[in-house]
Amino acid sequence: MRNSVIVGFKRSPFTMARKGEMVEVRPEDILSQTINSLINETKVNKNDIEDIITGCAYPEGAQGNNIAKIVSFMTGMPEHVAGMTVNRWCGSSMQAIHDAAGAIAINSGNVFICCGVESMTFIPMNGLAYDPHPQLSKDNPNVYMSMGLTAENVAKKFNISRKDQQEFAVNSHKKANTARELRKFDDEIVTIRHGDITINKDGGIRPNTTQEILDGLKLVFDENGTVTAGTASPLTDGASAVLVCEEEYAKNNNLDILARIKSTAVVGCPPELMGLGPINATKKALQRANLTIEDMDIIELNEAFASQSLACIRELNMNENKVNIHGGAIAIGHPLGATGSRITGKTASLLKKNDNKYGLATQCIGLGQGIATVLENIN
């Protein structure tokens, strides 16, 4: 059996869309600089790369024209290196990793750059030409429900209070700020250069966030609800990339193996409760790995919203001390196409650094899906 391993992880700073430090940086530049750093650090032979698989939720405008192949030119790849853009919305770059693992399993390559990018400054939420299908909108309006309303639905279904959501958000910022102060992000963040400007830190971490500050925020999606901008992940610009290789190739070429991909899963769920996608995706991935949630030492759960994160943690009986130990998307940010490879790469990196055995990366996906990856430290 041909196993897949993660041998490198890099990401750009994640900065606020429309008002952050990377508002003038094109997504192709953010991604290509991230990939260059990954190549330079791992020292993988570019001639061995089969494909660049790039996740992007809105592959249009500056993110269009098959951005995966575009960045192959910008990073000086040999002509034979292919490029493919994949779209599983928020799960796009985790799907890129799954696609590479599948290709490796059937001997369709040994080395893959699996990455993701989203500039929500250049391409706003819902894209440049939002056009829902008229008949489907009438027959099943839940399909096109705003993400915020789905978060409200989850909060109501699981009786998750505004106070609990805000406590979760406060903790996300605290954990992320502590990690930044302890320089836990230094080896993963790439310095992005744009003219005379350099960007080398995340822009959304707010260490002074408190319950009292969040109490003052207006309800955004439902005037009788509980979800505010402070308990949602912000619109973000950023990119991330991991290097996925066949295990024996990695060993033979002295690459630093972070973790083996143990199992993967995707699943559908009701679109109006899309935030619950990680529940069944995680159960499926754990079953395929013949493991339990208690076996997981590191858990990276994308924090699209505090309400859905708490629902997943409670329904899966996750140990909160293992979840997002360096903070999550509410603090760090959620550039849609880049999050999957960030949290998977982060899980792999933490397994290696902390000498843990098993890790889980999982996220919800708009329109009603979930995706999950189980990793194993084989060192």
Summary of the structure (lengths in Angstrom):
residues: 379
radius of gyration: 19.2
end to end distance: 18.5
largest distance: 59.4
contacts: 1516
relative contact order: 0.21
helix: 42%
strand: 22%
